[in-house]
């Protein structure tokens, strides 16, 4: 049985300036409890999709729907952007507290306990400065901080940057566990072959449009995968 659509882009046009259009009438969806991987060449619009969904960009035309309702608000959606996004001089605990700053004070402690139960390594480092953690631990902390608000959807941009191959596998396995527990993950990742092993679906973007929508396992076996990632006309999308 096909999972329910939780995110929908309907002919969305968006860009960073009036003269710079990145998304060109883009139509796509992401489904509940799945990892959806966005791939394509640089400039295809992958990160722009995440920023538009999170409300950092407002579509010029078209419609973004969250759980079937038109929404430009980030309610129920958490964003883990590219690069390091922690306060390195602060402790792990303080980083978590800042992530839950919008929560009622009485709820914050319980939410942090939920995150620590899910991430034992973070719990071990709770009083350490964030800057002393390994790259993989820092990425776990970023994801854990995002989970404080109990989002329905996590948007994550290039989670493997700066990580060793072993740590990349650990982060991908973490995202797979989150999806299996019901959280929808929409991910941009340049380490395509590894990400496809954990994803449910792959959406190939080309010049701000959806060029291909296929199960991740099928795309992983496609001999033209490198061409799809680097760019070029996708014949099977016609």
Protein Blocks (a to p, Z undefined) as FASTA:
>chain_A
ZZddfbdcehiacdfbfklcfbgoiacdddehiacddeddehilpmmmmmmmnopaccfb
dcddeehiacfbfghiacddehjdbdfkbcfklmmmmmmmmpcfklmmmmmmmmmmmmmm
lmmmmmpcfklpcfklmmmmmmmmmmmnopabdcdehklgopafklmmmmmmmmmmmmmn
opacddddfblmlmmmmmmbdcddeehiafbdcdfklmmmpmklmmmmnopcdfklZZ
